[in-house]
Amino acid sequence: KNVQFRAETNITNASWMDPIVPQLRLDTTNPNDNDFNVVIPPIGPFETTEVWANLSIPPGADVQIQDWEIWFTDASSANTGEKARVATKVSINSQYSVRLTSTTSQIALTMDPGESQLLPFTIFNTGNLDSTFQLSSTFSEDLWSGTVQDELGNAITSLFMLKGTSANLNLLISAEQQASPGQVNINIRASRTSGDVVGDTLLTRIIDVPIYRDFDLETSYTLFSDDNGRLFVEGFANEESKSILMSLYNNGNDEESYNISVTNNFPIKYRESGSYVDTLQSPLLDEWGGSWTFFLNLPMPIGLPEGFYEVIVTATNVDDPSLTVSEVIPVEIRQTASVHVETDISDQSYIPGDIAQSMTFEVTNNGNIPDTFNMSLNLPQGMNAQFTNLVNGQLTPVIDSGASYNVTVEFSFDSGVSGNLQMVIIGKSEFDNTVVASGGSTYSVGSSNQWLKILPSQQVIIDDFENEVVLEVTVRNQYSSAQSVSMDIDYGNSSSWYQSRIDSSDRQFVLGTGDDSVRVVTIRFEVTEDTLKNLDSPTFDSEIILWARSDTVSDAAQSNIQIQLRKIIIETNDDTSSGFDFAGAATWLAFIVVIVGGIVVTIRILRSVEEEEDEYANWGQEGYQDSLTSTYQSVISAPTVPSGPPATVPTSMPPQAQEPPTSMPPQAPVKPVPEIAPEQ
């Protein structure tokens, strides 16, 4: 059956039995009783239990021999007495003994790099001899140091102690200046100069080194202006950006990364674009001085008003966002003149010699003040242009900051000009004449035959005035997709000789691709009879220029069409081979007859006047004129004589008929002049 026993112990040195400071102790399976007399919990049949009797020799105990006993008695109700006893002698010899203790926990201290703290500890001379103990400390990491101090703070390296006494000391610990995060072991050791020492000669504790975070942000002042010690960045609102070099330093004991943010007090419109950094997070920086440089970009946006501003750059620790450092960059924006002249792309081709056309170009005041701009043109040879809506032909109206004005340019191209012609439009600020900008456009003039082509055609011969002459010309699309085409004719001076026109259905059309990529264009020519008759030579050569202009892409094609007019010659039926001009000969013959007849009539009139001179001496001029009129009104007027030879003079005279009689043909009698009485 179960049996219960009582365990008891004692020693002959009664002072060691003091219950207040007991030197004896019994440890059994009964956790609630540990003194000199302990009841052991019941033990079953054939079971065993362990009993520990512990004797602690008091520090400084003299040399002596003591008897130590432990015995077991029946603790049941039967109370059958003692069951077993064990006795031993304890011999206390002379020895050097020491014990080091500390009231701190195992992780005794938490220290930042370079920091100093005190670790308290106590030394006991547990031997029975007076002794001097050497005290020292060691660390598991380099560059750590410890100094033992007494209660007054004096540094000591050794301590004389009477037997059985103790002393409270401190170890002044100095951490490494660049200590890495982690744990550092510290050992405090007590020893004798000579000879061994027993006891707790070593005290071990742990120092915890946390992550130490420290960082700094610096600005390079290379681009700063200095106004009596006031440093600031001076700029103009003209998009001439400034980049300020900044440096970030990690002064902590661990690798760190930092977020970079930028704020400013620019007007709301410019806050986002007014300042920024290219990288918003730094790379991982090494501990103890790892650095990273970056640029603060100040774009100086167009239109930013004149004034003083602040840009703030902030670095924030990624692992601990509560840690930040900032730099304030003062910025001063001055009055700024800036202009932008639009560069437009002309998406059509132009025909040289065509009527003037116009384009508008936007002139923008990018300065931060109202301004007027002086406009001018730089033109290539063969191009004519002028502004049509400027003040005095060259000045824009006043344009507010950020606003714009459309200038209109009227332009044309001389005949015979071809190629890509560039027109440059120049704008100069009236506020600051050093501020100049240019824009403009490039024009494709004439034929390039890249995307559109007119196939060659034959010479046109015109020798018929009664019927139209028709020419068919082929236009081909060489573009990758369909395009709209407009046809036109440059007549030159041909309209003085003949008329030419394009059929109305062929003046504008769409050319496709593949089978639909060609078009036959019909041109009709008309000439008058007089033109063909009055040519100065048997043939007359001229040309017209046929233009095909794309309305889809910037291209045009041209074809010079040669035209030849042939003179019409009218011949008589009598002798078509002689070439004699009977019409011209008849004209000359009639002219001679009229001259001779006129001379005869004049002679007869003069004779009649002489015979009756006295009779009519008193006539007035008016009466004489009336008499002549009434007498000769039936006489046929002489024909008008040409002032020059006929258009065609025969090269030889025609055959002559037999000469007529030399005598004049009989003349009709001349009527006498009636008598006119003088006026009363």
C-alpha positions in Angstrom: 0.0 0.0 0.0 1.0 3.6 -0.2 3.4 4.9 2.4 4.2 8.5 3.4 7.5 9.5 4.9 8.9 12.6 6.6 12.5 13.8 5.7 14.5 15.8 8.2 18.1 17.2 8.2 20.5 19.2 10.5 24.1 20.1 10.9 26.1 20.6 14.1 26.8 24.3 13.4 23.7 25.8 14.7 24.2 29.1 13.0 23.8 27.5 9.7 20.3 26.4 10.9 19.0 29.9 11.2 15.5 29.8 9.6 15.8 33.4 8.5 19.0 32.7 6.5 18.9 28.9 6.2 21.9 27.2 4.9 20.1 23.8 4.7 17.3 23.0 2.3 15.3 19.9 1.4 13.8 19.5 -2.1 11.3 16.7 -2.7 8.2 16.1 -4.8 6.4 18.3 -2.4 6.8 21.8 -4.0 5.3 23.6 -1.1 7.8 22.7 1.6 11.6 23.2 1.4 12.8 23.8 5.0 14.5 21.3 7.3 11.4 19.1 7.9 9.4 18.1 4.8 6.6 15.6 4.4 7.1 13.6 1.2 4.0 12.8 -0.8 2.8 9.2 -0.6 4.9 6.5 -2.3 3.3 3.4 -3.8 4.5 -0.1 -3.4 7.9 -0.7 -5.0 8.1 3.0 -6.1 11.0 5.4 -5.4 11.3 9.1 -4.9 14.1 11.6 -4.9 15.1 13.8 -2.0 17.7 16.5 -2.3 19.5 17.9 0.8 21.3 21.1 0.0 23.9 22.7 2.2 25.2 26.2 1.5 28.4 27.1 3.2 28.1 30.7 4.4 30.6 33.1 2.8 33.7 33.5 4.9 33.1 30.4 7.0 36.1 29.5 9.1 38.0 26.3 8.8 36.0 23.7 10.6 34.5 20.2 10.5 30.7 19.7 11.0 28.4 16.6 11.1 25.5 16.7 8.6 22.7 14.2 8.9 19.4 13.4 7.1 16.8 10.8 8.3 13.3 9.5 7.3 10.4 8.7 9.7 7.0 7.2 9.2 4.6 10.1 8.6 1.4 7.9 8.4 -1.1 7.6 11.2 0.7 4.5 12.3 3.7 6.6 13.3 6.1 3.7 13.4 9.2 5.8 13.9 12.5 6.3 12.0 13.0 4.3 9.0 16.5 5.4 7.7 19.3 7.8 8.4 22.3 9.1 6.5 25.2 11.0 8.1 28.3 12.7 6.7 31.1 15.0 7.8 31.5 18.5 6.3 35.1 19.8 6.3 35.6 23.5 5.6 39.1 24.2 4.3 40.8 27.6 3.7 40.2 28.9 0.2 39.8 32.0 -2.0 36.3 32.2 -3.3 34.3 35.0 -5.0 30.8 35.5 -6.4 29.7 38.1 -9.0 26.0 39.0 -9.2 23.8 41.7 -10.8 20.3 42.7 -10.3 19.8 43.4 -14.0 18.1 41.0 -16.4 20.1 38.9 -18.9 19.6 41.6 -21.5 21.0 44.2 -19.2 21.2 47.4 -21.4 20.0 48.9 -24.7 22.6 51.2 -26.1 22.9 53.3 -29.3 26.2 53.5 -31.1 28.7 55.7 -29.3 26.5 55.8 -26.2 27.8 55.2 -22.6 25.9 53.5 -19.7 26.5 51.9 -16.3 26.0 48.2 -15.6 25.6 47.7 -11.8 27.0 44.5 -10.2 28.0 43.1 -6.8 31.2 41.3 -5.8 31.2 38.9 -2.8 34.3 37.5 -1.1 32.8 34.1 -0.4 36.2 32.6 0.7 37.4 32.4 4.2 40.5 34.4 3.5 41.0 38.1 2.9 41.9 38.7 -0.7 42.5 41.3 -3.5 40.5 40.6 -6.6 41.4 41.8 -10.2 38.3 43.0 -12.1 38.1 43.1 -15.9 35.5 43.2 -18.7 35.5 41.8 -22.3 33.1 42.3 -25.2 32.1 40.1 -28.1 32.5 43.0 -30.6 35.5 45.2 -31.2 35.8 48.8 -30.2 33.6 48.4 -27.2 35.1 49.3 -23.8 34.3 49.0 -20.1 35.6 50.6 -16.9 34.9 49.3 -13.4 33.9 52.1 -11.0 33.3 52.1 -7.3 30.2 53.6 -5.7 31.8 57.0 -5.9 32.5 56.7 -9.6 36.2 56.2 -9.3 37.7 53.9 -11.8 39.3 50.8 -10.3 40.9 47.7 -11.7 41.2 45.7 -8.4 39.5 45.6 -5.0 40.8 44.3 -1.5 38.0 42.5 0.3 37.8 41.0 3.8 36.5 37.5 3.9 32.7 37.3 3.8 32.2 40.9 2.6 30.7 42.4 -0.5 30.9 45.6 -2.6 28.5 47.3 -5.0 30.3 48.3 -8.2 29.4 49.6 -11.7 30.8 48.9 -15.1 30.9 52.0 -17.3 30.3 50.7 -20.8 31.1 52.7 -23.9 29.5 51.5 -27.2 31.4 51.5 -30.5 30.8 54.8 -32.4 29.6 52.8 -35.4 28.1 49.8 -33.7 25.9 47.7 -35.9 22.5 46.7 -34.8 22.3 43.4 -32.8 23.4 41.9 -29.5 26.8 42.3 -27.8 27.9 39.9 -25.1 29.8 41.4 -22.1 31.8 39.4 -19.5 32.9 40.7 -16.1 35.6 38.6 -14.5 37.1 38.5 -11.0 40.5 36.9 -10.5 43.5 37.0 -8.2 46.9 38.3 -9.1 48.3 34.9 -8.2 46.6 31.7 -7.4 43.3 30.3 -8.2 39.9 31.5 -7.0 36.7 29.5 -7.0 33.1 30.6 -7.1 31.1 32.6 -9.5 34.1 34.4 -11.0 32.3 35.4 -14.3 29.2 37.6 -14.8 27.7 37.5 -18.2 25.2 39.9 -19.6 23.9 41.0 -23.0 23.7 44.5 -24.5 21.1 45.1 -27.2 22.1 47.6 -30.0 18.9 48.7 -31.8 18.8 50.1 -35.3 20.0 53.7 -35.1 18.5 55.9 -37.7 20.1 59.3 -38.6 20.2 61.0 -42.0 20.9 64.4 -43.5 19.9 66.3 -46.6 22.3 68.9 -48.1 21.9 71.4 -51.0 24.6 72.6 -53.4 24.6 76.4 -53.6 26.5 76.6 -56.9 23.5 78.0 -58.8 22.3 80.2 -56.0 22.4 84.0 -56.1 23.6 86.0 -53.1 21.8 89.2 -52.1 23.7 90.4 -49.0 23.8 86.9 -47.5 20.3 85.9 -48.7 20.8 82.9 -50.9 18.2 82.1 -53.5 17.6 80.6 -56.9 17.0 83.3 -59.5 15.1 82.4 -62.6 12.8 83.5 -65.4 9.5 82.0 -66.4 10.8 80.9 -69.8 11.2 77.2 -69.5 15.0 77.5 -69.1 15.1 75.0 -66.2 17.5 74.9 -63.4 18.7 71.7 -61.7 19.8 72.0 -58.1 22.2 69.3 -56.9 21.2 67.7 -53.6 22.9 65.0 -51.5 21.3 62.5 -49.0 23.5 60.9 -46.3 22.7 57.8 -44.2 24.4 58.4 -40.8 22.7 55.4 -39.2 24.0 52.0 -38.3 22.0 50.0 -40.8 21.2 50.1 -44.5 18.3 52.5 -45.3 16.2 53.8 -48.1 14.4 57.1 -48.3 11.4 58.5 -50.1 11.8 61.9 -51.7 8.9 64.4 -52.0 8.8 68.0 -53.3 6.3 70.7 -52.4 6.1 74.4 -53.3 3.9 77.4 -52.9 3.6 78.3 -56.6 0.1 79.2 -57.8 -2.0 76.1 -58.1 -1.7 76.0 -61.9 2.1 75.5 -61.6 2.5 73.5 -58.4 2.7 70.1 -60.1 5.0 71.2 -63.0 6.9 73.8 -61.0 9.3 71.5 -59.2 10.1 67.8 -59.1 12.8 65.1 -58.8 13.4 62.4 -61.3 13.5 59.6 -58.7 11.1 59.4 -55.8 13.0 56.8 -53.8 16.6 56.4 -53.1 18.5 53.2 -53.5 19.5 51.3 -50.4 22.3 53.4 -48.7 25.1 51.8 -46.8 25.3 52.5 -43.0 27.6 55.1 -41.6 27.9 57.7 -44.4 26.4 56.0 -47.5 25.3 58.8 -49.8 23.2 59.4 -52.9 22.9 62.5 -55.1 19.9 63.7 -57.1 18.7 66.8 -58.8 15.8 69.1 -57.9 14.4 70.2 -61.2 13.0 73.7 -61.4 11.4 73.9 -64.9 10.6 77.6 -64.6 7.2 77.0 -66.4 6.0 79.5 -68.9 3.7 82.1 -67.3 4.8 81.6 -63.7 4.1 85.0 -62.1 6.9 87.2 -60.9 7.5 86.8 -57.1 9.3 85.0 -54.3 8.5 81.3 -53.7 9.7 78.3 -51.6 10.4 74.8 -52.7 10.6 72.2 -50.0 12.4 68.9 -50.5 11.7 66.2 -47.9 13.4 62.9 -47.3 11.4 60.3 -45.3 12.8 57.0 -43.9 11.1 54.1 -45.7 11.1 51.8 -42.6 10.1 54.5 -40.1 8.0 57.2 -41.9 8.0 59.3 -38.7 11.6 60.3 -39.4 12.0 63.1 -42.0 14.5 65.8 -42.9 13.8 68.8 -45.2 15.6 71.5 -47.1 13.9 74.8 -48.1 15.0 76.2 -51.5 14.1 79.9 -52.0 13.2 80.8 -55.6 12.7 84.3 -57.1 11.0 84.6 -60.5 11.7 87.8 -62.4 9.7 89.6 -65.1 10.0 87.5 -68.2 9.5 88.1 -71.9 9.0 84.9 -73.9 7.3 84.2 -77.3 6.5 81.2 -79.3 5.7 81.3 -83.0 3.8 78.4 -84.4 5.4 76.0 -86.9 2.6 74.7 -89.1 2.8 71.9 -91.6 1.4 72.7 -95.0 -0.5 69.6 -96.2 -0.9 70.6 -99.8 1.2 71.4 -102.8 1.3 74.8 -104.4 1.4 75.8 -108.1 3.9 78.5 -109.0 2.3 81.6 -110.5 -1.0 80.7 -108.9 -3.1 83.3 -107.0 -2.1 84.3 -103.5 -3.2 82.1 -100.6 -3.1 82.7 -96.8 -2.3 80.9 -93.6 -2.6 81.8 -90.0 0.2 81.2 -87.4 -0.3 81.4 -83.6 1.9 83.8 -81.8 1.8 83.0 -78.0 3.0 85.2 -75.2 4.8 82.8 -73.0 6.2 85.5 -70.7 4.6 86.5 -67.3 3.8 90.1 -68.4 1.7 91.5 -71.2 3.8 92.1 -74.3 3.8 93.2 -78.0 5.8 91.4 -80.6 7.5 92.7 -83.7 6.9 90.3 -86.5 9.1 89.8 -89.6 9.5 87.3 -92.5 12.5 85.5 -93.9 11.5 84.4 -97.4 13.3 82.1 -99.9 13.8 83.3 -103.5 10.7 83.0 -105.6 8.3 83.4 -102.7 6.3 86.5 -101.9 4.5 87.0 -98.6 3.2 89.7 -96.3 1.3 90.1 -93.0 -2.3 91.2 -93.4 -3.5 91.8 -89.8 -0.7 93.5 -87.9 -0.4 97.0 -86.5 1.6 99.1 -88.9 2.2 95.9 -90.8 4.6 94.5 -88.2 3.3 94.7 -84.6 0.9 92.4 -82.8 -1.7 93.9 -80.4 -0.8 93.6 -76.8 -1.0 89.9 -75.8 -1.6 89.0 -72.2 0.5 86.5 -70.5 -0.4 83.0 -71.6 -2.6 84.3 -74.4 -2.0 84.1 -78.2 -2.8 86.0 -81.4 -3.2 84.5 -84.9 -1.2 86.4 -87.5 -2.3 86.0 -91.1 0.3 85.7 -93.9 -0.7 86.0 -97.5 1.8 84.3 -99.9 2.3 83.3 -103.5 5.1 81.8 -105.6 6.7 83.0 -108.8 6.3 81.1 -112.0 9.0 78.6 -112.6 9.8 78.1 -108.9 9.8 74.5 -107.5 10.9 72.5 -104.5 10.4 72.8 -100.8 10.4 76.4 -99.9 10.7 77.4 -96.2 9.1 80.6 -94.9 10.4 81.7 -91.5 8.3 83.9 -89.3 10.2 85.7 -86.6 8.7 87.3 -83.5 10.7 89.7 -81.3 9.6 91.0 -77.9 9.1 94.7 -77.5 9.7 94.4 -73.8 13.0 92.6 -74.2 14.4 92.7 -77.8 16.8 89.9 -77.0 13.9 87.5 -76.8 13.3 86.1 -80.3 11.5 83.1 -81.5 10.8 81.8 -85.0 8.3 79.5 -86.6 6.7 79.2 -90.1 6.1 76.5 -92.6 7.6 74.6 -95.5 5.7 74.6 -98.7 5.9 72.0 -101.5 5.9 74.1 -104.7 5.8 72.7 -108.2 5.8 69.0 -109.2 7.6 66.3 -107.2 5.9 63.4 -109.0 6.3 61.3 -105.9 2.7 60.3 -105.1 1.1 61.6 -108.3 2.2 61.6 -111.9 1.0 62.9 -115.3 2.2 60.6 -118.1 3.9 62.3 -121.1 1.7 63.3 -124.0 2.3 64.1 -127.6 2.5 67.5 -129.2 -0.8 69.1 -130.1 -1.1 70.3 -133.8 -3.8 72.9 -134.4 -4.5 73.8 -138.1 -8.3 73.7 -138.1 -10.5 76.5 -136.7 -13.8 74.9 -137.4 -13.4 71.9 -135.0 -12.1 71.5 -131.4 -8.8 69.7 -131.0 -9.0 67.1 -128.1 -6.0 65.9 -126.1 -6.3 63.0 -123.6 -3.8 62.9 -120.8 -3.3 60.1 -118.2 -3.0 60.9 -114.5 -1.7 58.1 -112.2 -1.9 57.5 -108.4 1.4 56.4 -106.9 0.2 56.7 -103.3 -0.5 53.7 -101.1 -4.2 54.6 -100.8 -6.8 56.6 -102.6 -6.4 60.4 -103.0 -8.4 63.3 -104.2 -7.0 65.2 -107.2 -7.7 68.7 -108.6 -6.6 69.6 -112.2 -5.7 73.0 -113.4 -4.0 74.7 -116.4 -1.3 77.4 -116.3 -2.0 79.2 -119.6 1.0 81.5 -119.7 0.4 83.8 -122.8 -1.3 81.0 -124.8 -4.7 82.6 -124.2 -3.8 85.3 -126.7 -3.7 82.8 -129.5 -6.1 80.0 -128.5 -8.4 78.8 -125.8 -7.8 75.6 -123.8 -10.0 74.0 -121.1 -10.3 70.8 -119.0 -13.6 69.0 -119.2 -15.7 69.8 -116.1 -15.9 66.2 -115.1 -12.1 65.9 -115.1 -11.4 69.0 -113.0 -11.7 67.1 -109.7 -11.8 63.4 -109.1 -10.6 60.6 -106.8 -7.9 58.2 -107.8 -8.0 54.8 -106.2 -5.4 52.0 -106.2 -4.9 49.0 -108.5 -7.2 49.2 -111.5 -8.6 52.5 -110.3 -5.3 54.2 -110.0 -5.3 56.0 -113.4 -7.6 58.6 -114.9 -7.8 60.0 -118.5 -8.2 63.7 -118.4 -9.6 65.5 -121.5 -8.3 68.9 -122.6 -10.0 70.8 -125.5 -8.5 73.5 -127.6 -10.2 76.1 -129.8 -8.6 78.7 -132.2 -10.2 81.4 -134.4 -9.9 81.6 -138.2 -8.2 85.0 -138.1 -5.5 83.7 -135.7 -4.6 80.9 -138.1 -4.7 83.3 -141.1 -2.6 86.1 -139.5 0.3 84.1 -138.2 3.6 85.7 -139.0 5.1 82.4 -139.9 3.9 79.1 -141.2 4.0 77.7 -137.7 3.7 79.1 -134.2 4.9 77.0 -131.1 3.8 77.6 -127.5 3.0 75.5 -124.4 0.6 75.2 -121.5 1.4 73.6 -118.1 -1.1 71.0 -116.9 -1.2 70.6 -113.1 -2.5 67.7 -111.0 -2.6 68.7 -107.3 -3.3 66.1 -104.6 -5.9 67.2 -102.0 -4.9 64.2 -99.8 -1.1 64.4 -99.5 1.4 67.2 -100.1 2.2 66.5 -103.7 1.6 67.9 -107.2 2.5 66.8 -110.7 2.9 68.9 -113.8 3.2 68.2 -117.5 4.4 70.8 -120.1 2.2 70.3 -123.2 3.6 71.5 -126.5 1.1 73.3 -128.8 1.8 74.1 -132.5 -0.4 76.4 -134.6 -0.2 76.1 -138.4 -1.0 79.1 -140.7 -3.9 78.9 -143.2 -3.1 80.2 -146.8 -6.1 81.0 -149.2 -5.2 80.4 -153.0 -7.2 81.5 -156.2 -8.8 79.0 -158.6 -7.1 80.4 -161.9 -3.6 79.6 -160.9 -3.1 77.8 -157.7 0.5 77.1 -158.6 1.7 80.6 -159.5 1.0 82.1 -156.2 0.0 85.5 -157.9 -2.1 87.7 -155.6 -4.9 89.1 -158.0 -6.7 90.8 -155.1 -3.6 92.8 -154.2 -3.0 93.8 -157.9 -6.6 94.9 -158.3 -6.4 97.1 -155.3 -3.3 98.9 -156.7 -5.0 99.3 -160.1 -8.1 100.9 -158.6 -5.9 103.2 -156.6 -4.1 104.5 -159.7 -7.4 105.1 -161.6 -8.8 107.1 -158.8 -5.7 109.3 -158.5 -5.8 110.1 -162.3 -9.5 111.0 -162.2 -9.1 113.2 -159.3 -6.3 115.2 -161.0 -8.4 115.8 -164.1 -11.4 117.1 -162.2 -9.2 119.4 -160.2 -7.6 121.1 -163.3 -11.0 121.8 -164.8 -12.3 123.4 -161.7 -9.3 125.7 -161.5 -9.8 126.9 -165.1 -13.5 127.7 -164.6 -12.6 129.7 -161.5 -10.1 131.9 -163.3 -12.5 132.9 -166.1 -15.2 134.1 -163.7 -13.0 135.5 -161.0 -14.2 139.0 -161.4 -17.8 138.0 -161.4 -17.5 136.2 -158.2 -14.9 138.3 -156.5 -17.5 139.7 -154.0 -18.7 136.2 -152.8 -18.2 135.4 -149.2 -16.6 132.3 -148.1 -19.9 131.0 -146.9 -21.6 131.4 -150.3 -18.7 129.9 -152.2 -18.8 126.8 -150.0 -22.6 126.4 -150.6 -22.0 126.7 -154.3 -19.4 124.0 -154.3 -21.5 121.7 -152.2 -24.6 122.0 -154.4 -22.5 121.6 -157.6 -20.3 118.6 -156.6 -22.5 116.8 -154.1 -23.1 114.0 -156.6 -19.4 113.4 -157.2 -18.2 110.1 -155.6 -15.7 110.4 -152.8 -12.2 109.1 -153.4 -11.5 105.8 -151.8 -9.4 105.6 -148.7 -5.8 104.8 -149.6 -4.0 102.3 -147.4 -1.1 103.7 -145.4 1.2 100.8 -146.3 1.5 97.9 -148.7 -1.0 95.0 -148.6 -0.3 92.2 -146.2 1.1 90.1 -149.0 3.0 91.6 -151.9 3.2 89.5 -155.0 6.7 88.5 -155.9 6.0 89.0 -159.6 3.5 91.0 -161.6 0.8 89.1 -163.4 0.8 88.9 -167.2 -0.1 92.3 -168.8 -3.0 92.8 -171.2 -2.7 94.9 -174.4 -2.1 98.6 -173.6 -5.2 100.8 -173.9 -5.2 104.0 -176.1 -3.1 106.8 -174.7 -5.9 109.3 -175.0 -8.1 109.9 -172.0 -11.7 108.6 -172.3 -14.3 111.2 -173.0 -15.4 113.2 -170.0 -18.9 114.2 -169.0 -19.7 117.9 -169.5 -19.2 120.0 -166.5 -22.3 121.8 -165.3 -21.9 125.6 -165.1 -21.7 127.2 -161.8 -25.0 129.0 -161.1 -25.0 132.8 -160.5 -25.5 133.8 -157.0 -26.6 137.3 -156.3 -24.7 139.1 -153.6 -26.4 139.7 -150.2 -28.2 143.0 -149.9 
